[in-house]
Amino acid sequence: MKIKCQKQFFAKALQTISGVAVQRDIYPILENVRITAANNQVLIKATDLKISVTYILSTGVEIIEPGELLLPAAKLNSLVKETPDEEFLIEKDEFNGILITKDGRFYILGENPQKFPEIPCFDEKGTMEVSGEDFRKLINKTLFATTAEKTRYDFDNVMVNILENTIRFVSTDGKRLALCEKKYQSLGEIKEKQFTVPAQGLQQINRVLSTTTPSKVILNVLENQFLFRTEDVILSTRLSDGKFPPYEKVMPQALPYKIFFAQKDFSSALRRVCLLADEKNKIVQITFNPTSLNLFCRGEGTGEGNVEIPAVYDGEAFSIKFNPNFLLDVLKVIDNSEINIYLQDGQSAILLKDGDDFRYVVLPIKVEEKKEEIKDGNQE
Amino acid sequence: MTKIHILPPLLANQIAAGECIERPSSVVKELVENSLDAQSKSIQIDIEDAGNRLIRILDDGCGMEKEDLLLALVSHATSKISTSDDLMNIKTLGFRGEALASIASIAEVSISSATRESKEGYQIECKNGDLKPIRPTGMAPGTIVEVRNLFYTIPARRKFLKAKATEMAHITETVTQLALSAFGVSFKLTHNGKTIFCLTGAEDPKLRIKQLLGTEEVDFIRTERSSGACKLDAYLGLPCYSRSSNKWQYCYINGRAIKDRVALRSLQDAYQDYLPNKRFAIAVLYLTLDPSYVDVNVHPAKAEVRYRESKEIYEIVFKAVSQGLRTKDVLSPLPIHELTSENSFVPKQEDSANCQESLAQREEKKIWQAADLEEDPKMQSNYEKEADESKKITTHQSNTGFAFSDATETYPKQFANFQHGKVAVPQENPFLKRHLSGKQSRKTTPLPEHKNYSFWDKADGKEDSKISSYLQINKTYLVVESKEGLIVIDQHAFHERVLYNRIRTQIQKGKIPSQPLLFPEILHLSVEEIAAFLEWQKDLQSFGIETKCVGNTVEIHSFPHAIGKASAKEIVADLILQSEDRKQLRLEDAIEKVLATMACKAAVKAGESLSKEEIESLLKIYEEEKDNIYFCPHGRPTVLKISIPELEKHFKRT
């Protein structure tokens, strides 16, 4: 194998995928990237067995002689990054690679490419097309609500539900729940499906997608893989067999009241009042009034803050308490400048909507007075 | 032919023996208890062959008349109670009238006894259940009971005995247990003619406790408390002498040794803050209760009791022990021989003459002061500036990793005494006032007027403080002078404990905001656990844990907001487990680990250099904090004290 590479393109490809290649794994072959030169394309692959990336380089490379190499990702990435030349050569000497620059020659010890694990193939049958922006929103608007905490459910997963015309992502940490859905265009026959994807995998995928910013993403679900294809990357993540809670049951139905207010006002007010909340025990109290919304925080030994913002509300006045982090998180991912919240009373869950395709459920905090007298214990 | 018949008395006694006579030590217990009930002042216990061949008890108690002696070996014969009302008001150790008869059914027993009034004694023998005729014998007042060939009639039981050393250990333990309670009585225990211990009677149990439990120089704290019908007198070993099991914890209820779950649990709870996990303090508890408050007729060997108000027992023990541990300095004393010149605080690079001089002076005045300025560039630059101005400043950097500063600029005249002094003298020190002439005393010392000195003025303002000087060593330990001597504080462990106490109080006091869960956590419990759970369900709710019980499962619907990161399931399970033996649930105990981690993360780390203000603030807490600050939440000590007598001992000044 012998290829001539333009640094600009080759470096970007390596940069994008070397995050996937693992460092110091007990299975050292995964530290490598597999470079395949054939059919006017150079494919660079990396995997940690949970997620896999294939970067397709069709511009900026010239194949002089086709072939394959398996080289350590981190070393190759650094070498290419540090190379001052615009162009360099990569050659093959048995399993080892030689990087030739104008002023130097780097002989990199490699491995037999056949040892690299097989990476799931993208199947062009039954695929869906989602716009790149929508796809990133699906991830961003749900990923934040996951948690690594262990309970009987696996909250470190995002549930993906493929419906007739929409694809839905749902995530929860047991205390709040985020649901985002986007329309897709079917390319072939689509079956309705429900599966879970590890949050960690999605995070990696999000990182790769954010460096390439594709205009559209083609999705495909195989038996135990969820695959994504853009113009220059093919990504796949293993599905998890995690248990996801029955989320439909906790989606509040028919909440009687509605309030709406500007996102900007609310964010600013919330961030400010929270500064005085107890660090270990953050609670914000929100009071709904017909024309305004009041936020209040108190911290022992720090003080208290109070901000009033304009709002439109059609229900009875009452107060409700929240973990402000649950609200701050969602404010970061909201698109619209106005927020609609549906509610019932100070003890029930609220539903926040951002447009038609995002719903967010949060449970309020209950404050119970600690009883002075604890009842007598049992007598032996 | 009838199937049901009455067992012959010998067999009945053998069955009774099965309950209360388990091994040779049980015989010792029954017989010594009899001696104690007989008001003996001195008891000798002779054992041969770990009690298999001979157990002999000699006492100088009231003895028995000839007629009584005849009845002594008959079952249910006793002098200790006579009506069932007496059963509610037991003041003697024995009362069942079964022990001697039981022993006689499984061994060869001979009893010789003489009362103080009679001139001669009588002896009675019983072998294999056959009473031999009583015969007179000459002896001093008191009783001698000899038990030979124990279990010879029931070889099966004999087979179950453990190695002789083990059986002897049980006997020693039994006698220890009895001797701790009857501290006014002299005890002598021998085995195969060798004396194991010989204790003379004392008025104060402390001596007896030290003799029996003080394998090392364990120091005991005495604490007392009484409420209602209960009175507790407790001797608590310092936490630094902890043991790996609770074998060294003795509990006496009206003089009767009882491994009482309620009292021992309470003891452990009170010690919890002071001990590492799974360590147990040495302690002796003497509980005095109105006999009608406690039922001892529960267990054949009387190893268990029932209370009318077990909560009261739990509380009195808990409060007394907590109070005792708080009042007394529970610090581990430093073995003085370990303090060699190598780890003493003498900078090695010093000019030896200067060093000696200043050391001598230091010794004389028993005071020294140094502040660590090494890590604070701002302060140092102030110093440098001053050095240029006044040319009077000396800062010694030693190779031991800390800097002594003499702070000469504040006390220029005193400094004349200390040439190259790494020792500066705090002015408010009473020693100093005695030593220094009027010219050198505080009032006549002109303080240079420069704003940079505000730093030191602040130190001057701390006149009331007991702590006058300090030093940070290895960025981990704070060395402080106190009235009693020297205190070394582990900055991380100490700060951790202070934060931990604060979080704990916050949780104890405050309202507990509760975060509901979208999907309830499910906890599966056994039938017993469910019963315990139902009893405590309301208390859980007051902690912000809302639950529903469905069959054998508990659904957790909400959980305290402040500890949201912890596993709800584990904490509820912990709380239920905790409720066993407890009379009160405490959330802070179940989430102790969570709290400890919170405190540990927030606390200042070892290896962090602290500014003067920070150190002062920590030391202020040290002086003011009333709660336990001597052990970190994981049970490691936070403070080491070296008293002036210890220093004097080391320098051979005594």
Interface residues (C-beta under 8 A of the other chain):
Chain A: E149 K150 T151 R152 Y153 T172 G174 K175 R176 L177 P245 P246 V250 K280 N281 I283 E300 K321 N323 A349 V361 L363 P364 I365 K366 V367 E368 E369 K370 K371 I374 K375 D376 G377 N378 Q379 E380
Chain B: V262 R306 Y307 R308 E309 S310 K311 I503 Q506 K509 G510 K511 I512 P513 S514 Q515 P516 L517 L518 F519 E521 I522 E535 K538 D539 Q541 S542 F543 G544 E546 S558 H561 A562 G564 K565 S567 A568 K569 S579 R582 K583 Q584 L585 M598
